């Protein structure tokens, strides 16, 4: 399939490039419309009690949180001075009525919580009409008050600052990363032309991210935090995938292949592995759709889509560019080529040799290090996103912090208690009249008053930590009273959660139908309950899906289980570092954020999904090469060592490039993006060094041939999946395989011969296989370059006797020929003093190396 795709891409390369350019130009303006259309919420569970309370706040009482909070201060004049009142009210009266639904001040409400402790400051609460962002834009320049210091905050200004900060972060990240990436790519490839290609693919992935998120805004809310997250993933993985494809193409060119052959073979090897990697990462991210929170669902869908866009660009646009450039891909050489070295010497040879000699030592030592990094996660505390995600200089954050510090504690974040009162009819209901003769009158019911909830309010007032209970709203239409319970604890503290639990457990009064408790603390508790309930299902679904992909890729049930266990260690280490850096605040001054003493719960789940996918990425490339060597040699130790040695350089280069992208986004002003960036950064460092370079090889060395164990019932299933051939070594070109003895495949040239995928091989004897009504197939040397392929020949006998030295496939899916002696009954080789022969696999299609005594 991938070979066919490679031929199609090469033949239609100019058409694909023109269409890609036209599409990019046409959709770019649409993608830029994303800014201003995103939401700052989405962290709540729609089915939770606190979400119901928040909805009632909006629908029944005109608003949950104030749209705009205007903070006024005078250094000498107090709030009680008539001049202070006149300045504030004169400013507010000038606001256009078409944009303002309601105003509330200290003087109109008499609420003491609207006056600061030193009495030199107050704030006004503004509820807007219609499109809140547009309404705020119309009034924000009219909020100044004479002789007063005015600062503006609230949910609407906060969202605007988040949008502005997100756009600025994106520009800054690209400005930082692009020059560094270009320099590193030149160092890796030595050629300016080759170095520029991954950047082109990365730019297409970023544009794809904008367009996809813009499309999502048409059908659902999209979190404002998703832009940096999705862009970072798309750009980083596009660079990663491009590096592997480009490296494989250049190796084929070095081997003397034509441009078309190089494109086809690159797609059949590196392209196949990139496709599996993209599907694995996307599968992990799609697991976020199982959660009810809009924040996770929008990022999961957008990130999975952009990963597939990055994968597609690397498998379509990049091969098309390579097809046009051909050998000119190495033009404008600036430095020696340092990328992808996998020769017999060097650092990776030393690492591989050391790990193979002492696998148990490496296994114990690396596991101990990873567990040590994970230890801080044992004291994790989960919190919620608030104004502190913005930089300290943000005006909305300063207003929120001032109100929390200088005014009544939690005046903006009380516990909401909605009391639905049991009402009665004020008169006997009217008897329904004859059908069709007008509407039946509805009798009036008793009105709702604060007196209806006074017993409950008194009980709430007596609870430990409660500083006051106020009636915050009446809804006659719904028979409800809203109580604002103020308390002395931090909203995210254990004491505050215990207080919410106690309020929810209170027995309602006889005249009360229902009590619903909301507020920021209740929302955090409901969020944690939702995440804890959904997380096991996500882990099961993603784990099974990923395991099936790995089974299809490698034909083993041991390797998927091992990969999942390795991922758990990587994720644990990442989470431990995140807690140490953000919750404990050890990197607060370095990264420029304010530690809240907690980790946002939904971001932790997001990191779990992202890191799980990324941790699989490099292991797929390593295992692909190890499997190729195993199939070629039948020696597990040699295969693991060779796989590590040959992929070390190119995977390390890819990891370094991805770290540059993530490191640039870690400079974002929004703490949520910083947290995700640091989590991904740690995961990649751990995965590309400790796990992929040491722990995985050591584990595979100890497992031996058990790595490739496959129960008999699954063998035919696995072969029916047509698992992809492993990627060849990304290192220097291998030596051409020796020519077969004369007579092998004699008379089989011409139109009757066609190239066959290695997995099409069936059992047989000798150099040709067939029988059972199937066409005969023989191994033939390529006439267009080094290598071998299976060819179909209708006139050939079922078995072609061959003697002498020939190049053959060791087993059914091995794409790398091995040199062995043929004695008419099988192929023989000597490895490490042990004699092995190729025999038909008696339990399924294909071939197997079998060790013999002599």
LUMTOR-617495 format. One record per residue (C-alpha): x, y, z. Coordinates in pm, whole numbers, plus 50000, padded with zeros to 5 digits. Example, Ala and Ser with C-alpha at 12.3 -4.5 7.8 and 13.67 -1.06 7.14 Angstrom:
BEGIN
512304955050780;513674989450714;
***
This chain:
BEGIN
500005000050000;502725024750093;504785015949788;501745022949571;501185055749753;504815064849693;504475059049320;501275079449306;502855108149497;505885108249272;503875107448950;501545134949067;504165155049255;503645187949070;499885185649094;500055178349467;502385207449533;500265232149337;497065220349509;498745222549850;499935258049784;496535269549657;494755253349952;497135269750200;496605304250049;492825300250040;492335287250394;494855309950570;492405339350616;489765315350747;492185300751002;493155335351129;489505341551222;490035317751513;491315345251741;488425359551940;486145329451886;487475307852170;486185302752522;487995305052854;485765279353026;485045243052961;486545228053276;483215217253424;481245184953393;477915193753224;476085167953437;477505179553771;475485196554044;477785226754041;477225230853666;473475230753724;473955257853986;476035278753746;473375275053474;470665286553715;472825316453807;472865326953442;469265318553355;467425327453677;469435355553831;471075372553533;474635360153569;476965336353744;480085357753758;480125394953676;481035402253315;483075432953407;484455443853744;485605480153766;487895487054061;488085523154187;490635536254437;491635569954584;494665572554813;493055598355045;489285600254989;487165572555143;484265554454979;481765571255213;482665605655078;479945619254842;482655629654595;483735593354558;480145582654486;479595611054235;482765602654037;481835565854009;478185571053918;478945598653668;481295574653489;478795546153487;475875567853368;477865576053055;477955539652943;475765531852638;472535515152752;472405492052449;475435473252583;474735473152960;472045451653121;472655458753487;474955478853718;475645473054086;477725494854318;478305498454688;475835527154704;473045509954504;473225477154698;474625486655038;476685454455025;479625457855261;481695433155057;481905459554781;483955482155009;487635475655087;488885470655442;490695504455438;487575521055282;489655537555008;488495513954730;485295499254590;484255481054280;481285481354047;479795450553882;478585453353522;476435427753338;476535431452959;473975425652686;474235404452371;477705396352242;479735402552556;483085407052380;481595432552141;479785450152427;482985452052629;484875466252333;482225493752313;482485503952681;486055496852788;487355531352688;484545548752882;485205533953225;487595560953350;486375581153651;487515616053744;490325617354003;490135579754068;492555551753981;490525527453768;491415491653679;489195466853494;488755429453544;486065402853534;485365373053311;485055391752980;488255412553013;490005381053138;489025362152822;490225390752602;493595391052777;493835353352738;493195356652363;495745384552329;498315365552535;497755333752332;498365352052003;501475368952144;502795335752280;502335319251941;504275346551760;507045346252022;507375308352016;507735307751638;510185336951646;512345318651899;512125283651752;512445289751378;516065302751371;517225276651622;515515248751429;517045260251102;520545260151252;520075225651405;518615211751084;521595224850889;523885207951141;521935175351113;521705174650732;524565197250629;522415211350349;520355243250358;517805228750115;517295197250322;517105217950641;514325239950502;511975211450409;510885201650765;510145238450836;507815239550534;505975208850660;505845223951010;504355256450877;501665236550696;500875218251020;500495251451207;498165264550938;496235232050955;495915236351332;494385270951291;491935259551026;490875228351216;490245247551537;488345274151345;486125246951197;485545232651544;484215266351664;481305261751422;480075230551601;481315233651960;483095256352203;486885256052172;489105263552469;491375293752438;494175271952576;493885247852282;495635270152029;499125268152177;498695231652270;497535220651924;500035242651742;502925230151956;502035193851889;501425198551518;504595218151452;506795195951667;505575162951523;505695176551168;509395184051220;509905149551375;508165130251099;509845150750827;513245142750973;512675105150948;511245106950596;513965130150473;516705109350630;515405077450467;515145094450126;518715107050139;519975072550235;518235057649931;519845084249711;523245075349860;522655039049767;522305049149404;518525047349370;516735069649122;514485097049255;511335076649196;512835045649355;513965066149655;510495080849705;508825046749674;511225029249911;511075058050161;507295055750172;507475017750211;509825020450511;510005053750693;506575063850565;505015032150703;506565037951044;505545074651046;501985064250968;501915039951262;503425066351488;500855092451384;497995068151438;499345058951782;499645095251896;496225104251751;494645074051922;495995085152257;494665120552207;491245108452094;490925092052434;490195127252563;486815125752388;485655101952660;485685130652909;482645153752933;484705185752982;484775208852679;488375218252753;489575182352714;487245173252428;488135203352212;491875199052267;491685161452215;489815164651888;491895193751762;495215178351864;494395144151714;493335161051390;496485182151368;498685151651435;497045135151135;497585167250934;501275167151029;501515130250938;499765135850605;501965165650519;505055144750594;503725116050379;502315136050087;503735171150059;507275162150166;507635132049931;506265153549649;508915179949725;511565152849738;510345139549406;510855173849252;514245180349414;515785145849373;519545147649435;519245185549471;517935178849823;521605179849929;522255213349759;523805243649932;525945222850166;527125243350462;528435217650712;529365180850721;526395157350755;526075147651123;522585132751109;521585096651115;524955081451167;524665046051266;528015031651183;530005006151372;531845031051590;530875061551785;528955068752101;525895048052017;528025017551949;529555021652294;526135026152456;524714995752278;527684974052374;527524985052737;523774978652770;524074944152610;526854934352851;525074946053171;521334946753099;520224938953456;522314967253600;520824992053354;517304979353416;517584983753794;519445017053782;517195034153525;514025021553693;515275035554025;515955069453863;512515070953704;510785060954027;512805087554207;511635114053963;508045102554017;508155105454400;506895141954420;503675131054251;502745112354570;501845145654738;500055161154439;497175185254508;494715192954233;493275227554184;491395247953927;492245273453659;491805309253773;493185344053702;496685332853804;497185315453469;497885350353329;501185368853384;501415389553703;501255421853499;497855413453346;495235438853458;492455413053503;494665392753734;495665423553937;492005433053987;491085397854106;494055396354343;493285430954485;489655421754556;490685389054718;493295406754932;491655440055027;487965431355037;485845405555221;487335370755184;485915351554888;483535379854803;483795369354438;483815331654506;481115322754763;479445288954799;476205291654601;473235275054767;470105273854549;466975266554751;463825255954564;460905264654792;457745243754819;454885267054721;451085264454735;448275278154523;446795310954651;443305299154542;441615267254431;442745257354077;440135264653809;438205235053664;439255228853302;436645240353050;435435222152739;438155211752498;439035238752247;437275267352432;440265288552528;443075284652779;442455270753122;443365297053384;446405289353602;446055297953967;448715319854126;451135305454379;452555319954695;455555342854628;459075334054736;460665356355000;463915355855201;461865344955498;461295311255330;464985302655362;465765319755694;465915287155896;468385272355646;470395304655635;470635304756015;471885268856015;474485277455751;475635307455953;476425285256248;478805262656052;482535265156132;484365288155891;481245305755760;481575343755788;478195353355646;475145342255449;473405366955217;470395364254989;471985368954645;468845365554432;465175355954405;463515338254114;459725339954143;459245321453815;461175291453945;460405294254315;464055296754408;466245316654644;469995319554596;472145321854910;475765333054898;477715315955175;480965333955251;483755316655440;487275322455567;489105294255388;491005293455062;488535280954796;490865252354698;491695241655053;490655209255222;488635229455474;486615245755195;485895211755037;484815197955373;482485227655415;480855221255074;480435184655162;478785194355489;476395218855318;475405192455064;474705167155339;472405189855540;468795178655576;466525203355391;463795222455571;460175209655545;459225237555300;462185230755068;461875209454753;465515207854661;468895223054748;471635226054482;475155236654586;477595253154349;480525277254343;484205273554258;484985248654535;482005226754451;482945228354083;486455216254161;485105187254366;482675177154090;485445179853833;487675156154028;484825131254067;484225132453692;487895127753605;488365099053849;485275082053707;486345085953341;490105080853364;490045042653399;487865039653089;490195062152895;493235042053006;491565009352905;490415021552563;493665039052474;495775010452608;493874984352406;493875005252087;497595012652118;498354976452196;496524965051882;498484989951670;501764977451814;500664941351765;499934948651400;503274966051361;505534940451528;503664907551544;504224903051916;502074904952226;505074909652457;506324941952297;503004960852336;502804951352704;506424961552757;505834994552574;502835002552795;504864995753110;507685017852982;505135045252922;503885043053278;507415049353404;507915078753163;504605094553258;505265089653629;508615107153597;507035135853404;504265140453659;506755140253944;508795168053785;505625188253714;504585186654081;508085196254191;508285225153945;504745239653955;502945228554269;506025231554490;507115262454293;510795253554244;510795267053887;508445296453949;511185322753931;512925305953637;509815302053421;508035333253546;504755320453693;502945321454026;502705288354210;499195281654339;500195251654547;498095229354320;498135213653974;495135219153747;493395185453718;492235187053357;495675198153239;497115167753417;494795145153215;495785163852898;499465158552976;498745121653035;497255117852687;499955138252511;502885122552692;501485087552638;501365093452264;504805109652246;506395082252457;505295056952196;506735077851911;510455070651938;509945035352066;508135027251741;511145038551537;513555019251757;511484987251758;511024989051380;514754986951331;515244960751602;512584939251442;514254942451102;517534930551251;515814902251438;514184889851121;517464892850936;519684875351189;517454856351431;519794868751707;517904889551965;520974904552133;522564914451803;519254928251680;518714950351987;522284963251979;522154970351607;518754987151633;519925010151910;523175018051734;521605025051396;518705046551519;520585064951792;521735094651588;518565101751395;516195097051692;518375119151911;518335145851642;514555143351615;514155145951992;516425176352007;514385193951737;511115186251915;512585199152241;513385232252073;509745236051966;508405226652308;510985247852486;509885278252286;506235272752380;507265268452743;508025305852742;504285312452705;502725337552942;499835314053024;500715290053306;498615261653163;500735261752845;503925263753048;502835233753253;502045213152944;505305223852780;507415213753080;505575180553108;506215172652741;509825184752765;510585161653057;508795132552890;510825135952571;514135139352756;513335109052970;512035088852676;514845097252432;517605090352685;516775068652985;513885048652841;514585044952472;518395043552492;518815023052810;515675007952963;514024994252647;517224977752512;518074963452853;514574948952891;514614934052542;518064919352600;516814901752914;513604889452751;515524874352460;513444856452199;510394860452421;510134895852277;508764880651960;506544854252116;503184850551949;500624823952050;499704800251771;496034811951745;497214847551682;499764839551412;497344836951125;495484867551254;498684887251257;499614876350905;496144885350785;496714920650912;499554924550658;501754941050915;504134966650769;507714958550690;510184973650935;512115004550845;515684998850728;518575013150919;518805050950897;522565049050899;525015046050611;524115026150305;524474989050353;526694968550129;524904955349820;523744919749859;525704894249657;524254883049327;522494849649321;524004820549143;523294818148775;520074800248712;518174815748997;515134829748830;516494823648479;514064834048209;511854853548452;512564888848329;510044908348130;506464919148182;505454887248358;507574896448661;506134920548917;507344932649255;505614916249546;505344928049904;507414905950138;504344896450340;502964878650031;505544850950072;504114816250137;505734784150250;507834765050004;511254750249930;514154765449746;514354799449585;510894797649436;507564791649602;504204783049460;501734755249417;498164751849527;496974771149223;499104801349318;501594816549072;505224807849133;507334834549302;511104837149293;513704859449455;515344882149198;518014909149221;516794944049140;517904956448798;517404992748903;519634992649209;520764972649511;518234949749675;515994920049606;512324913849544;509824885849496;508744882349133;505844862848984;506554838948695;503734818548549;506004794748357;508454787648636;508364753848811;507124752949171;510724748449292;513884762349132;516954743749260;519744767549356;523244760449478;526014783449589;525804816349775;522494834449744;520714863549909;517424853350065;514764865450302;515224849750644;511504849750731;508284860050571;508464897750623;512214904450624;512984931750369;516754928750415;518404899750227;520964878950416;523904860050271;523774822550329;524814789650173;522084769849998;522234731949973;518974725049789;517134719650117;517594752550299;519834782050370;522574779350627;524474805750825;526794807051124;526194833851387;528234835551705;529484800051656;525934786451618;524694771251295;521224781051178;519174770750878;516054785150717;513134761250721;509464765650629;507454775350935;505264744851011;502784765951211;502014793150960;503034810950644;506644821350600;510064810050712;511964805951036;515624803751135;516244771051319;519424763551513;521014729651439;523844710151601;526064709751295;
***
